[in-house]
């Protein structure tokens, strides 16, 4: 079962099974378990657990006729009620988290910081950038090497476009291969401050303070954040040497 409704329900927080069962019941109307299993293609062994979760969320109701239980999807408006409740729960959890953040940060500060951290996926990589730029100001500067490759260019452009509000906190200077001139993001952005080279670059690397972020877009998106004054200094020296020879 694949439809826009299915994907939207997944985005709303339902599991794959919950989405399939809810949509099946929406089409079937009042139904016993058998037709639901057949239409949704959810395993019979899982369907009761899924139905119970949907009942708890207010998205499914049931009646008993004779000794048989009949299920039906509740009004689609209940989906909005479910999302509103979920939003309230998240806001409440957020407020509770704010209360314990100081003690958590103090607890982490009592240990020696790790030398390196790995961030997986686009969301993970964004967290890596946020950590790298945390508490930085316009007095700080990111130096970056960027290797623009066609196979992942669109994903990378969209990602760095989404980082603009974070990146504006600091100054930036970058070195990129000439292919980056064709990037819509490079043409549109006003703060990249990039120069282009026609020789190989060491890879996708960001340097700020004593931190270095290594990024790979293939085969999967991954970032490695290294805390090392020595590595950062060596890369910064190399960057400045190339920057003075590169073309704007």
Backbone bond lengths (Angstrom), bond angles and torsions (degrees), N, CA, C in turn:
res aa  C-N    CA-C-N  psi(-1)  N-CA   C-N-CA  omega(-1)  CA-C   N-CA-C  phi
1 X - - - 1.462 - - 1.520 108.88 -
2 X 1.333 116.70 114.78 1.461 120.66 180.00 1.516 108.24 -136.53
3 X 1.325 118.15 119.89 1.455 122.31 -179.60 1.516 108.82 -155.76
4 X 1.334 114.84 167.03 1.471 118.94 176.96 1.517 110.62 -60.01
5 X 1.354 115.49 -39.31 1.467 119.26 -179.78 1.525 110.68 -62.34
6 X 1.332 115.51 -40.37 1.475 120.23 179.81 1.524 110.55 -61.30
7 X 1.330 116.80 -47.54 1.459 120.65 -178.65 1.534 111.59 -65.81
8 X 1.335 116.41 -37.41 1.467 119.22 179.09 1.529 110.99 -66.32
9 X 1.324 116.65 -37.57 1.463 120.03 177.52 1.531 110.99 -66.85
10 X 1.327 116.25 -36.31 1.466 119.66 175.60 1.514 110.23 -62.90
11 X 1.328 116.78 -42.73 1.466 121.35 179.12 1.522 111.12 -64.82
12 X 1.341 116.04 -29.53 1.470 120.20 179.80 1.517 112.45 -75.87
13 X 1.341 116.39 -9.85 1.460 119.04 175.53 1.516 114.91 114.20
14 X 1.341 118.13 -0.77 1.456 119.31 176.40 1.526 109.53 -77.64
15 X 1.323 115.82 151.73 1.458 119.51 175.26 1.530 108.76 -76.65
16 X 1.316 115.91 169.44 1.460 120.45 179.09 1.528 110.63 -58.45
17 X 1.339 116.62 -45.13 1.456 120.75 179.55 1.516 112.61 -65.18
18 X 1.332 117.32 -42.05 1.463 121.00 179.61 1.526 111.15 -62.73
19 X 1.331 115.33 -41.46 1.464 119.79 179.43 1.529 110.95 -63.05
20 X 1.331 116.54 -45.96 1.470 120.73 -178.87 1.533 111.64 -63.76
21 X 1.321 116.83 -43.24 1.468 120.68 -179.15 1.530 110.64 -67.15
22 X 1.341 117.15 -42.79 1.471 120.44 179.88 1.528 110.84 -61.88
23 X 1.339 116.88 -45.07 1.463 120.31 -179.56 1.527 111.27 -66.91
24 X 1.340 116.50 -37.56 1.465 119.92 178.29 1.525 110.91 -63.32
25 X 1.323 116.58 -44.06 1.464 120.18 178.68 1.525 111.78 -66.80
26 X 1.333 116.24 -33.30 1.464 120.03 177.87 1.527 110.63 -61.85
27 X 1.331 116.55 -34.18 1.461 121.06 179.11 1.524 111.84 -84.10
28 X 1.326 117.24 -37.35 1.465 121.03 -175.58 1.520 113.19 -77.70
29 X 1.334 116.28 -30.56 1.457 119.25 -170.17 1.518 109.02 79.01
30 X 1.328 117.06 -151.17 1.464 120.04 179.59 1.532 109.42 -65.38
31 X 1.340 116.08 127.81 1.464 118.99 -172.25 1.518 111.46 -152.39
32 X 1.304 114.36 151.57 1.459 120.22 170.41 1.528 108.31 -80.43
33 X 1.320 116.20 178.24 1.463 120.29 -174.32 1.524 112.86 -68.07
34 X 1.334 117.59 -37.04 1.461 120.94 -174.83 1.522 114.38 -53.17
35 X 1.338 119.08 -55.30 1.466 120.32 179.18 1.533 113.12 -62.15
36 X 1.330 116.21 -31.81 1.467 119.86 178.62 1.523 109.99 -64.81
37 X 1.327 116.03 -45.11 1.471 120.89 178.61 1.523 110.04 -60.64
38 X 1.336 116.66 -45.15 1.461 121.28 -177.29 1.525 111.08 -64.59
39 X 1.326 117.45 -44.27 1.475 120.50 -175.75 1.522 112.14 -75.77
40 X 1.329 116.90 -40.73 1.470 120.22 -176.21 1.523 112.75 -81.91
41 X 1.356 116.10 -21.11 1.461 121.79 -176.29 1.530 111.73 63.18
42 X 1.304 115.05 28.82 1.463 121.77 173.65 1.523 107.90 -91.31
43 X 1.312 117.37 139.96 1.464 120.89 -178.13 1.524 111.13 -59.66
44 X 1.325 115.42 138.41 1.468 120.60 -179.34 1.521 111.12 -56.45
45 X 1.333 116.75 -35.45 1.466 121.05 -177.95 1.525 112.44 -67.57
46 X 1.342 116.66 -17.63 1.468 120.15 -177.78 1.523 113.65 -104.43
47 X 1.331 117.06 -17.52 1.452 119.44 -167.15 1.533 113.11 -65.50
48 X 1.345 118.23 -37.41 1.466 119.23 -179.59 1.526 111.43 -65.59
49 X 1.315 116.33 -40.40 1.464 119.95 178.06 1.523 110.20 -62.36
50 X 1.330 116.59 -42.02 1.474 121.18 179.19 1.526 110.49 -65.07
51 X 1.325 116.74 -44.15 1.467 120.02 179.16 1.524 111.35 -61.45
52 X 1.321 117.12 -40.75 1.469 120.30 179.22 1.536 111.10 -63.47
53 X 1.341 116.60 -38.97 1.471 119.56 178.27 1.528 110.55 -65.94
54 X 1.330 116.52 -39.58 1.466 120.19 179.04 1.529 111.08 -67.43
55 X 1.325 116.27 -35.85 1.474 120.34 176.14 1.527 109.83 -63.26
56 X 1.333 116.96 -44.46 1.467 121.04 178.84 1.527 111.50 -61.91
57 X 1.313 116.41 -30.73 1.473 120.68 179.69 1.528 112.30 -85.37
58 X 1.322 116.73 -2.40 1.461 120.45 178.26 1.512 113.44 79.08
59 X 1.330 117.65 17.76 1.457 121.05 -176.06 1.530 113.05 -102.64
60 X 1.321 116.58 -10.31 1.466 121.59 178.19 1.528 108.50 -139.62
61 X 1.326 116.81 142.19 1.466 122.01 174.34 1.532 108.05 -125.99
62 X 1.316 117.03 172.71 1.466 119.54 179.22 1.525 110.70 -149.40
63 X 1.328 114.57 158.28 1.464 121.90 172.35 1.522 107.29 -134.53
64 X 1.317 116.88 155.15 1.467 121.36 178.39 1.520 108.41 -110.54
65 X 1.315 115.12 120.01 1.461 121.78 177.77 1.519 107.69 -112.13
66 X 1.314 114.96 113.74 1.460 118.58 -172.80 1.517 107.52 68.39
67 X 1.315 117.40 -117.73 1.461 121.38 176.01 1.521 111.67 -113.76
68 X 1.337 115.36 11.44 1.470 119.75 -175.63 1.523 110.89 -108.05
69 X 1.321 116.06 136.17 1.460 121.65 -179.68 1.528 109.32 -94.25
70 X 1.332 115.78 128.09 1.461 122.55 177.83 1.545 109.05 -112.12
71 X 1.317 114.85 132.06 1.462 120.61 -178.45 1.529 109.99 -108.55
72 X 1.330 115.48 152.89 1.462 119.33 173.61 1.525 109.99 -152.89
73 X 1.335 114.77 149.54 1.459 120.36 178.36 1.523 109.31 -72.78
74 X 1.316 117.33 137.53 1.462 120.71 176.57 1.527 109.25 -78.14
75 X 1.307 116.19 177.62 1.471 121.58 -178.00 1.530 110.98 -57.21
76 X 1.339 117.65 139.44 1.469 120.57 177.25 1.527 112.81 -55.35
77 X 1.334 117.08 -23.91 1.464 120.59 178.26 1.528 111.06 -62.41
78 X 1.332 116.51 -24.48 1.469 119.88 178.24 1.524 111.78 -66.07
79 X 1.341 115.80 -22.03 1.470 119.19 175.31 1.517 110.80 -63.17
80 X 1.345 115.77 -39.35 1.475 119.74 177.69 1.526 110.44 -66.55
81 X 1.346 115.88 -40.13 1.467 119.41 177.10 1.525 110.41 -61.34
82 X 1.340 115.18 -41.22 1.471 120.59 178.96 1.525 110.87 -61.62
83 X 1.346 116.44 -44.85 1.473 120.65 -179.58 1.527 111.57 -66.53
84 X 1.337 116.10 -38.67 1.468 119.81 178.77 1.526 110.91 -64.14
85 X 1.327 116.41 -41.90 1.466 120.35 177.17 1.521 110.55 -64.13
86 X 1.339 115.23 -42.17 1.453 120.40 179.15 1.530 110.41 -62.01
87 X 1.344 115.52 -40.23 1.467 120.22 179.12 1.529 111.04 -64.29
88 X 1.324 116.56 -41.75 1.462 120.81 178.55 1.525 111.05 -63.90
89 X 1.338 115.30 -41.53 1.465 119.66 178.79 1.528 111.06 -61.93
90 X 1.348 115.63 -41.76 1.469 120.13 -179.95 1.519 110.71 -64.81
91 X 1.340 116.86 -42.27 1.469 120.45 179.18 1.527 110.70 -63.55
92 X 1.338 115.42 -39.48 1.458 119.88 178.43 1.527 110.64 -64.97
93 X 1.347 116.20 -43.65 1.463 120.55 178.84 1.527 110.94 -64.30
94 X 1.330 115.59 -36.23 1.467 120.49 179.28 1.531 111.01 -63.27
95 X 1.337 115.68 -42.22 1.465 120.01 179.26 1.527 111.01 -65.74
96 X 1.331 115.92 -39.75 1.462 119.49 177.65 1.526 111.02 -65.24
97 X 1.338 116.17 -38.16 1.460 120.75 179.88 1.526 111.03 -64.76
98 X 1.342 115.92 -37.56 1.465 119.99 179.24 1.531 111.17 -59.86
99 X 1.328 115.51 -34.01 1.462 119.77 -177.59 1.522 112.19 -68.15
100 X 1.348 116.19 -33.43 1.465 118.08 -175.80 1.532 113.23 -99.51
101 X 1.352 117.55 -4.27 1.464 119.71 179.98 1.530 113.31 -56.31
102 X 1.341 118.74 -46.05 1.473 118.50 -179.02 1.527 112.58 -57.31
103 X 1.333 117.11 -41.66 1.465 119.33 -178.17 1.531 110.42 -71.34
104 X 1.341 117.65 -34.63 1.467 120.75 177.36 1.524 111.19 -66.33
105 X 1.346 115.93 -43.22 1.471 120.09 179.21 1.530 110.51 -65.11
106 X 1.331 116.04 -37.74 1.466 120.02 177.97 1.519 110.67 -65.55
107 X 1.345 115.79 -39.00 1.457 120.85 179.44 1.527 110.76 -64.30
108 X 1.357 116.63 -43.88 1.461 119.97 178.80 1.519 111.32 -66.74
109 X 1.340 116.01 -34.99 1.459 120.15 -178.11 1.514 113.27 -69.06
110 X 1.323 116.36 -14.59 1.467 119.28 -179.10 1.523 111.99 -81.24
111 X 1.342 116.91 -5.20 1.457 120.82 -179.91 1.523 110.73 -113.49
112 X 1.279 115.94 158.19 1.459 120.45 175.72 1.519 109.45 -66.84
113 X 1.339 116.79 133.26 1.458 120.68 -178.47 1.526 110.74 -66.35
114 X 1.315 115.28 147.78 1.447 119.99 177.73 1.516 109.91 -68.53
115 X 1.317 115.74 152.50 1.455 120.84 179.22 1.520 111.78 -80.46
116 X 1.335 116.44 -26.48 1.454 119.13 -178.25 1.521 110.21 -152.65
117 X 1.330 115.51 148.06 1.455 121.82 176.45 1.516 108.66 -133.34
118 X 1.332 116.07 145.95 1.458 121.54 179.80 1.524 109.27 -110.37
119 X 1.328 116.45 134.91 1.458 122.51 179.57 1.526 108.24 -122.23
120 X 1.334 116.94 123.29 1.457 121.96 -175.95 1.523 111.32 -105.60
121 X 1.332 116.16 141.98 1.458 121.42 177.05 1.511 112.54 77.04
122 X 1.340 115.56 170.50 1.466 121.14 -177.49 1.530 111.27 -65.03
123 X 1.328 116.93 -42.06 1.466 120.15 179.18 1.526 110.69 -65.70
124 X 1.333 115.46 -39.60 1.459 119.29 178.10 1.510 111.08 -64.51
125 X 1.337 116.55 -42.29 1.464 120.69 -179.91 1.521 110.88 -62.55
126 X 1.320 116.93 -38.51 1.468 120.18 177.60 1.525 110.24 -62.38
127 X 1.331 116.39 -40.00 1.463 120.23 177.13 1.524 110.54 -62.49
128 X 1.340 116.54 -35.90 1.462 120.53 177.39 1.517 112.05 -63.46
129 X 1.328 116.66 -43.30 1.467 121.06 178.04 1.538 110.73 -65.42
130 X 1.328 115.17 -41.34 1.469 118.59 179.51 1.524 110.91 -61.61
131 X 1.329 116.24 -40.02 1.464 120.11 179.25 1.524 110.86 -68.13
132 X 1.324 116.53 -37.96 1.458 120.88 -178.81 1.525 111.57 -66.37
133 X 1.340 116.27 -37.46 1.464 120.44 -175.24 1.529 112.17 -94.10
134 X 1.338 116.86 -6.55 1.469 120.74 -178.38 1.525 110.93 -53.39
135 X 1.333 114.89 131.55 1.476 123.18 176.90 1.537 112.82 66.15
136 X 1.322 117.71 12.31 1.460 120.48 174.69 1.525 108.93 -87.17
137 X 1.344 116.84 157.95 1.459 121.92 -178.64 1.527 109.67 -131.64
138 X 1.325 116.29 -175.56 1.460 121.98 178.71 1.534 112.07 -64.06
139 X 1.318 116.45 -13.42 1.466 119.21 176.58 1.529 110.81 -76.57
140 X 1.333 116.18 -19.37 1.463 121.19 -179.79 1.525 110.48 -91.48
141 X 1.327 115.79 158.22 1.456 120.37 -176.97 1.524 111.13 -137.65
142 X 1.329 114.71 131.17 1.469 120.47 172.82 1.524 108.08 -91.88
143 X 1.317 115.68 128.28 1.451 121.53 170.11 1.522 106.35 -106.30
144 X 1.330 117.42 134.60 1.460 117.83 -177.47 1.528 112.44 -139.75
145 X 1.323 113.51 143.69 1.454 122.47 168.54 1.527 105.91 -103.80
146 X 1.335 117.25 131.97 1.459 118.83 179.24 1.523 110.12 -133.16
147 X 1.320 115.01 123.10 1.456 122.44 179.11 1.526 108.34 -103.36
148 X 1.327 116.68 103.92 1.461 122.24 -175.99 1.527 109.48 -84.30
149 X 1.348 116.34 119.90 1.455 121.69 179.62 1.519 109.32 -125.93
150 X 1.306 116.57 135.70 1.469 122.68 -172.21 1.521 112.73 -56.55
151 X 1.335 117.68 -40.21 1.466 120.73 -172.63 1.529 113.64 -63.62
152 X 1.322 117.78 -25.68 1.466 119.05 178.18 1.528 111.99 -124.30
153 X 1.327 117.69 15.16 1.461 121.36 -173.71 1.524 113.07 -62.93
154 X 1.351 116.81 -42.22 1.462 118.97 -177.45 1.527 110.90 -66.01
155 X 1.329 116.46 -43.87 1.469 120.18 179.20 1.526 110.68 -62.15
156 X 1.330 116.54 -42.62 1.459 120.79 -179.02 1.526 110.83 -67.79
157 X 1.340 117.39 -42.31 1.464 120.67 179.60 1.530 111.05 -60.92
158 X 1.326 116.04 -45.69 1.469 119.98 179.43 1.526 110.84 -63.38
159 X 1.326 115.71 -38.89 1.467 119.59 -179.55 1.526 110.87 -64.51
160 X 1.329 117.35 -50.64 1.462 119.48 -177.52 1.529 111.91 -69.08
161 X 1.329 116.09 -28.43 1.463 119.21 173.62 1.531 110.16 -62.58
162 X 1.343 116.33 -38.76 1.473 120.85 -179.70 1.528 112.27 -70.85
163 X 1.339 117.09 -15.59 1.468 121.40 -177.47 1.520 113.36 -92.45
164 X 1.319 117.90 1.05 1.463 120.01 -170.39 1.529 113.42 -58.55
165 X 1.336 116.45 -40.78 1.468 118.35 -179.14 1.526 111.69 -64.57
166 X 1.334 116.55 -33.45 1.465 120.51 177.57 1.522 110.23 -73.15
167 X 1.323 115.47 -45.29 1.466 120.77 -174.77 1.520 112.98 -67.37
168 X 1.326 117.36 -25.80 1.457 120.75 -178.71 1.524 112.25 -66.47
169 X 1.322 116.92 -12.54 1.465 120.60 179.91 1.521 112.09 -69.59
170 X 1.340 116.95 -20.12 1.464 120.48 -174.45 1.523 110.40 -131.37
171 X 1.336 115.81 167.59 1.463 120.77 172.47 1.522 108.57 -79.74
172 X 1.348 116.02 159.27 1.461 119.22 -178.80 1.526 110.75 -141.66
173 X 1.336 114.55 143.00 1.462 122.23 168.05 1.516 107.56 -139.42
174 X 1.336 117.03 137.55 1.447 118.80 -176.74 1.507 114.16 -139.32
175 X 1.322 114.66 155.02 1.460 123.33 174.03 1.523 107.53 -120.94
176 X 1.331 116.57 130.07 1.460 120.36 -177.68 1.523 109.97 -140.24
177 X 1.342 115.03 160.74 1.460 118.75 174.58 1.531 109.48 -73.58
178 X 1.320 116.48 162.42 1.462 121.04 -173.80 1.524 112.84 -63.21
179 X 1.356 117.13 -25.46 1.463 120.35 179.72 1.533 111.83 -59.96
180 X 1.327 115.87 -23.37 1.469 119.69 -178.13 1.524 111.97 -67.04
181 X 1.310 116.90 -17.98 1.464 120.12 177.65 1.522 111.25 -63.63
182 X 1.334 117.78 -23.35 1.463 121.71 -179.89 1.520 112.83 -84.93
183 X 1.324 117.63 -6.73 1.460 121.72 -178.34 1.526 110.90 -71.79
184 X 1.334 116.73 131.34 1.472 119.70 177.67 1.526 110.76 -64.21
185 X 1.334 116.90 -31.53 1.463 119.12 179.85 1.523 111.21 -70.54
186 X 1.338 116.39 -41.07 1.462 120.10 178.92 1.529 110.59 -62.88
187 X 1.334 117.10 -35.85 1.464 121.30 179.60 1.528 110.95 -72.30
188 X 1.330 115.77 -35.33 1.465 120.91 -174.09 1.524 113.25 -83.94
189 X 1.320 117.24 -38.87 1.464 120.91 -173.36 1.520 111.49 -69.50
190 X 1.328 115.10 142.42 1.468 120.69 -177.25 1.528 112.83 -107.82
191 X 1.321 116.95 2.89 1.465 117.36 -174.89 1.523 113.66 -124.27
192 X 1.342 117.60 7.68 1.466 119.81 -176.16 1.525 113.12 -68.88
193 X 1.347 117.07 -37.01 1.461 122.12 -179.46 1.530 110.50 49.81
194 X 1.335 115.58 65.10 1.457 120.93 -171.42 1.529 111.91 -112.76
195 X 1.327 116.14 146.29 1.452 122.93 171.70 1.525 108.11 -120.69
196 X 1.339 115.82 150.78 1.456 120.70 -172.17 1.531 111.65 -111.85
197 X 1.339 114.31 145.56 1.467 120.57 -179.96 1.526 109.27 -128.14
198 X 1.339 116.04 156.76 1.459 119.91 179.22 1.524 111.89 -111.71
199 X 1.340 116.01 23.38 1.460 120.51 176.31 1.526 108.70 -126.97
200 X 1.327 118.53 162.43 1.476 121.40 -174.88 1.529 113.25 -59.47
201 X 1.326 114.68 140.62 1.461 121.78 174.84 1.527 109.17 -103.89
202 X 1.329 118.10 157.53 1.470 120.37 -176.96 1.521 114.20 -68.45
203 X 1.349 117.43 -12.91 1.459 119.61 -178.79 1.516 110.43 137.43
204 X 1.321 116.28 -164.29 1.470 122.05 177.73 1.524 108.42 -93.75
205 X 1.332 115.29 105.60 1.461 120.35 -171.83 1.532 109.41 -137.51
206 X 1.331 116.44 133.21 1.467 122.10 174.18 1.519 108.56 -117.23
207 X 1.346 116.23 136.73 1.465 121.34 -179.60 1.517 109.16 -127.71
208 X 1.321 116.21 129.19 1.466 120.36 173.60 1.524 107.91 -150.78
209 X 1.324 116.54 129.31 1.458 120.49 -177.08 1.521 110.02 56.93
210 X 1.317 116.53 -129.43 1.457 120.94 178.44 1.512 112.56 -100.27
211 X 1.349 116.47 24.89 1.459 120.62 -176.74 1.525 110.99 -120.51
212 X 1.324 115.21 142.54 1.464 122.63 179.05 1.526 108.05 -130.58
213 X 1.333 116.43 129.49 1.460 120.87 177.31 1.520 109.11 -113.92
214 X 1.330 115.93 117.23 1.456 122.50 176.84 1.523 108.20 -96.88
215 X 1.342 116.59 130.94 1.464 120.67 -175.84 1.525 110.62 -124.95
216 X 1.338 114.91 135.23 1.464 120.66 173.28 1.523 107.93 -127.94
217 X 1.337 116.41 132.24 1.460 121.06 -178.84 1.519 112.96 -97.34
218 X 1.317 118.04 -7.48 1.453 119.58 -178.01 1.523 110.42 -141.79
219 X 1.354 119.28 149.52 1.461 124.70 -2.88 1.528 112.90 -72.73
220 X 1.343 116.66 -20.18 1.457 121.69 175.19 1.528 108.50 -127.92
221 X 1.323 115.90 155.49 1.460 120.52 179.92 1.524 109.63 -73.29
222 X 1.329 115.56 127.09 1.470 120.24 -179.40 1.522 109.21 -149.22
223 X 1.322 116.28 143.27 1.455 121.85 175.45 1.519 109.97 -129.11
224 X 1.320 116.35 141.51 1.464 121.19 176.64 1.524 107.65 -122.71
225 X 1.335 116.17 114.46 1.457 121.77 -179.36 1.525 109.17 -95.86
226 X 1.324 116.01 117.05 1.462 122.09 -177.00 1.520 109.46 -110.26
227 X 1.321 115.86 131.83 1.469 121.22 175.87 1.517 107.78 -104.46
228 X 1.316 114.95 103.12 1.462 119.91 -177.91 1.516 109.43 -158.29
229 X 1.313 116.47 112.56 1.462 120.67 178.62 1.522 110.56 -60.78
230 X 1.332 116.93 -37.50 1.454 121.23 -176.82 1.527 111.78 -67.27
231 X 1.348 116.95 -48.47 1.460 120.46 179.47 1.530 110.19 -63.83
232 X 1.338 115.89 -42.62 1.465 119.92 179.71 1.527 111.08 -61.42
233 X 1.318 116.83 -42.46 1.470 120.65 -179.38 1.534 110.76 -64.63
234 X 1.328 117.50 -45.18 1.459 120.56 -179.07 1.529 111.44 -61.77
235 X 1.347 116.63 -43.75 1.451 120.29 179.15 1.523 111.57 -68.73
236 X 1.333 116.53 -35.72 1.470 120.67 178.41 1.529 110.36 -65.26
237 X 1.324 116.85 -42.24 1.467 120.82 178.60 1.525 110.83 -62.91
238 X 1.339 115.64 -43.14 1.463 120.11 179.24 1.522 110.24 -64.78
239 X 1.332 116.79 -43.40 1.455 121.44 179.44 1.521 110.78 -57.39
240 X 1.323 116.85 -49.63 1.467 120.28 -176.89 1.524 112.03 -64.41
241 X 1.333 116.45 -32.57 1.464 120.44 177.09 1.530 110.11 -64.96
242 X 1.325 116.15 -44.71 1.465 120.40 179.56 1.519 110.99 -71.29
243 X 1.318 116.63 -38.90 1.481 121.44 -178.55 1.536 110.60 -56.60
244 X 1.317 116.68 -40.93 1.463 119.97 -177.40 1.528 112.18 -69.33
245 X 1.347 116.39 -18.52 1.464 119.82 -178.93 1.525 112.32 -102.66
246 X 1.326 116.81 -13.46 1.469 121.15 -174.44 1.528 111.78 -80.64
247 X 1.344 114.22 160.60 1.458 120.75 179.20 1.520 109.46 -96.39
248 X 1.321 114.46 145.55 1.460 118.93 178.35 1.517 110.17 -77.02
